[in-house]
């Protein structure tokens, strides 16, 4: 049991390193948003299918039904995620995403019996203040817009719901079968958005493929690791590990898309990291 917990935490940490590349990869692609998401999902599903066959898994009707709810929530989350990435800075989106632990603190107790110490709630409020300050201090005349920030906030709430649904689903399904099922369900969910926005689902051509494939490979592997870890790591801990995102994603954005951080914005980020680090070191009591 202890070994599985250690492996689960390692998977959670590695998943963040991979997922943090997502905001920058989205910005590199010039494809219409829904087209990008649809083909990213199909490319990832192909990889998951091969991996599932290698480990002897099977995706039947029962397994797909168990994956359906997670796939729908994940698909809608991707819509808001990609739209936000093209309307605000990676740093802003990341800092808004850092509020996810605050949301899951409220859900973990009633749904999974996890009991954080009361001081955790105090530091969560400090973290929310830091996020608000960082967002206010950012440049809204260029890559960062208030519309993009709102989309990122909605995406964060959807991603929190995805965590809850996925932890439930992993009680019945193995990680690779669940990942394949939810990815196919997400691809189906994207279709009405693609047609409603007039983006279509024509396949990419030439150099348009490489950001799609990078997104499927790198963050795609991160999503599988996240769902693997859900079976071995408490929900609150999983969410708190995600705080690494707030440090790693802006570094990727600086390297790949030349995004810079202002001093006041960095100060807000520091407040968030300090506050949420205090949350991380507090033990989470599991139900007896």
C-alpha positions in Angstrom: 0.0 0.0 0.0 2.8 2.4 1.0 4.6 1.7 -2.3 1.4 2.5 -4.3 1.0 5.8 -2.4 4.6 6.8 -3.2 4.2 5.8 -6.9 0.9 7.7 -7.0 2.5 10.9 -5.7 5.3 10.5 -8.1 2.8 10.2 -11.0 1.0 13.3 -9.7 4.2 15.4 -9.7 5.3 14.1 -13.1 1.8 14.8 -14.5 2.1 18.5 -13.6 5.5 18.8 -15.4 3.8 17.5 -18.5 0.5 19.4 -18.2 2.3 22.7 -17.7 3.4 22.7 -21.3 -0.2 22.9 -22.5 -0.8 26.7 -22.3 2.3 27.4 -24.4 1.6 24.6 -27.0 -1.9 26.0 -27.5 -0.5 29.5 -28.3 1.9 28.0 -30.9 -0.9 26.6 -33.0 -2.8 28.7 -35.6 -5.6 26.2 -36.0 -9.1 27.2 -35.1 -9.7 26.4 -31.5 -12.3 23.6 -31.8 -10.4 22.0 -34.7 -7.2 21.9 -32.6 -9.1 20.4 -29.6 -10.8 17.7 -31.7 -7.7 16.4 -33.5 -5.7 16.7 -30.3 -8.2 14.3 -28.7 -8.2 11.9 -31.5 -4.4 11.8 -31.6 -4.3 11.2 -27.9 -7.0 8.5 -28.1 -4.9 6.6 -30.7 -2.0 6.6 -28.3 -4.2 5.5 -25.4 -5.7 2.7 -27.5 -2.3 1.3 -28.4 -1.2 1.5 -24.8 -4.4 -0.2 -23.6 -3.9 -3.1 -26.0 -0.3 -3.5 -24.8 -1.4 -3.9 -21.2 -4.4 -6.2 -22.1 -7.2 -3.7 -21.4 -10.6 -3.6 -23.0 -13.0 -0.7 -23.6 -16.6 -2.1 -23.9 -20.0 -0.5 -23.5 -19.9 -0.7 -19.7 -16.4 0.9 -19.5 -17.4 3.6 -21.9 -20.5 4.4 -19.8 -18.2 4.7 -16.8 -16.0 7.1 -18.7 -18.8 9.2 -20.2 -19.4 11.7 -17.5 -15.7 12.5 -17.1 -15.3 12.8 -20.9 -18.2 15.3 -21.2 -16.8 17.5 -18.4 -13.3 17.2 -19.7 -14.4 18.1 -23.3 -16.3 21.3 -22.2 -13.3 22.2 -19.9 -11.0 22.0 -23.0 -13.3 24.4 -24.9 -12.9 27.0 -22.1 -9.2 26.2 -21.6 -8.2 26.7 -25.3 -10.4 29.8 -25.6 -8.8 31.3 -22.5 -5.3 30.5 -23.6 -5.8 32.6 -26.7 -7.4 35.5 -24.8 -5.2 35.9 -21.8 -1.6 35.2 -20.7 -0.4 31.8 -19.6 0.6 33.4 -16.3 -2.9 34.7 -15.7 -4.6 31.4 -16.6 -2.2 29.5 -14.4 -2.8 31.7 -11.4 -6.5 31.5 -11.8 -6.1 27.7 -12.0 -4.3 27.8 -8.7 -7.6 28.4 -7.0 -8.6 24.8 -7.8 -7.5 23.5 -4.3 -9.8 26.0 -2.7 -12.7 24.6 -4.6 -11.8 21.0 -3.9 -11.3 21.7 -0.2 -15.0 22.2 0.0 -15.8 19.1 -2.0 -13.3 16.6 -0.6 -14.9 16.3 2.8 -18.5 15.6 1.9 -17.6 13.5 -1.1 -14.5 11.5 0.0 -14.3 12.1 3.8 -11.0 14.0 3.6 -10.6 16.4 6.5 -8.0 19.2 6.1 -6.9 21.2 9.2 -8.8 24.4 9.7 -5.7 26.5 9.1 -5.8 25.3 5.5 -8.9 27.4 4.9 -7.1 30.5 6.2 -4.2 30.0 3.8 -6.6 29.3 1.0 -8.2 32.8 1.4 -4.7 34.3 1.3 -4.1 32.4 -1.9 -7.3 33.8 -3.5 -6.1 37.3 -2.6 -2.8 36.6 -4.3 -4.5 35.4 -7.4 -6.7 38.4 -7.5 -3.8 40.8 -7.1 -1.6 39.0 -9.7 -4.5 39.1 -12.2 -5.2 42.8 -11.5 -1.5 43.7 -11.9 -1.1 42.0 -15.2 -1.1 43.7 -18.6 -4.6 43.7 -20.0 -3.9 45.7 -23.1 -2.1 42.8 -24.9 -2.2 39.1 -24.5 -4.1 39.3 -21.2 -7.8 40.3 -21.3 -10.6 40.2 -18.7 -12.6 38.1 -21.0 -9.8 35.6 -21.1 -9.5 35.7 -17.3 -13.2 34.9 -17.0 -13.0 32.0 -19.4 -10.0 30.7 -17.4 -12.1 30.9 -14.2 -14.9 28.9 -15.7 -12.3 26.4 -17.0 -10.9 26.0 -13.5 -14.3 25.2 -12.1 -14.9 22.6 -14.8 -11.5 21.1 -14.2 -12.3 20.8 -10.5 -15.5 19.0 -11.4 -13.4 16.7 -13.7 -11.1 15.8 -10.8 -14.1 14.8 -8.7 -15.8 12.8 -11.4 -12.5 11.1 -12.3 -11.7 10.0 -8.8 -15.1 8.4 -8.6 -14.6 6.7 -12.0 -11.2 5.3 -11.0 -12.9 3.3 -8.2 -14.3 1.1 -11.0 -12.0 1.4 -14.0 -8.3 1.1 -14.6 -6.5 4.3 -15.6 -5.8 3.5 -19.3 -9.3 2.2 -20.1 -10.8 5.2 -18.3 -8.4 7.6 -20.1 -9.3 6.2 -23.5 -13.0 6.2 -22.8 -13.1 9.8 -21.5 -11.0 11.0 -24.4 -13.4 9.5 -27.0 -16.4 11.0 -25.1 -14.6 14.4 -25.0 -14.0 14.3 -28.8 -17.8 13.6 -29.3 -18.6 16.5 -26.9 -16.4 18.9 -28.9 -18.3 18.3 -32.2 -21.3 20.6 -31.5 -19.0 23.4 -30.3 -16.9 23.0 -33.5 -19.9 23.4 -35.8 -21.5 26.1 -33.7 -18.3 28.2 -33.9 -17.9 27.5 -37.6 -14.5 25.9 -37.1 -15.2 22.5 -38.7 -13.2 19.3 -38.1 -11.1 19.2 -41.3 -7.8 17.5 -40.4 -4.6 19.7 -40.1 -2.1 19.7 -42.9 1.7 19.9 -43.0 3.2 21.9 -40.1 -0.2 22.3 -38.5 0.1 18.8 -37.1 3.1 19.2 -34.8 1.5 21.3 -32.1 -1.5 19.0 -32.2 0.7 15.9 -31.7 2.8 17.7 -29.0 -0.4 18.5 -27.2 -1.6 14.9 -27.5 1.8 13.4 -26.4 2.9 15.7 -23.6 -0.2 17.0 -21.7 -2.0 13.9 -22.9 0.5 11.7 -21.0 0.1 14.1 -18.0 -3.7 13.5 -18.0 -3.2 9.7 -17.9 -0.7 10.1 -15.0 -3.2 12.3 -13.2 -6.0 9.7 -13.5 -3.6 6.9 -12.5 -2.7 8.9 -9.3 -6.4 9.5 -8.4 -6.7 5.9 -7.2 -3.8 6.3 -4.8 -3.7 9.9 -3.7 -6.3 12.0 -1.7 -8.3 14.5 -3.8 -7.0 17.5 -1.9 -3.4 16.4 -2.2 -3.8 15.8 -5.9 -5.1 19.4 -6.3 -2.3 20.8 -4.2 0.4 19.1 -6.2 -1.1 21.0 -9.2 0.3 24.2 -7.6 3.6 23.3 -9.3 1.8 24.4 -12.4 1.9 28.0 -11.2 5.7 28.0 -11.4 6.4 25.7 -14.3 3.9 26.9 -16.9 5.1 30.6 -16.9 8.7 29.3 -17.4 7.5 27.3 -20.4 5.7 30.4 -21.7 8.9 32.5 -21.3 10.9 30.0 -23.2 8.5 29.1 -25.9 6.3 32.1 -26.5 8.3 35.0 -25.0 5.8 36.0 -22.3 7.2 38.1 -19.6 6.2 38.6 -16.0 5.8 42.1 -14.4 7.2 42.7 -10.9 3.8 43.2 -9.3 2.4 40.2 -11.0 5.3 38.1 -9.8 4.7 39.4 -6.3 1.1 38.2 -6.5 2.4 34.8 -7.7 4.7 34.7 -4.7 1.8 35.3 -2.3 -0.1 32.4 -3.9 2.8 30.0 -3.7 3.6 30.9 -0.1 0.0 30.5 1.0 -0.6 27.3 -0.9 2.7 25.8 0.2 1.4 26.2 3.7 -1.7 24.3 2.6 0.4 21.5 1.1 2.4 20.8 4.3 -0.8 20.4 6.4 -1.9 16.7 6.8 -5.1 15.5 5.3 -7.1 13.1 7.5 -8.7 10.2 5.7 -11.9 8.7 6.8 -11.6 5.8 9.3 
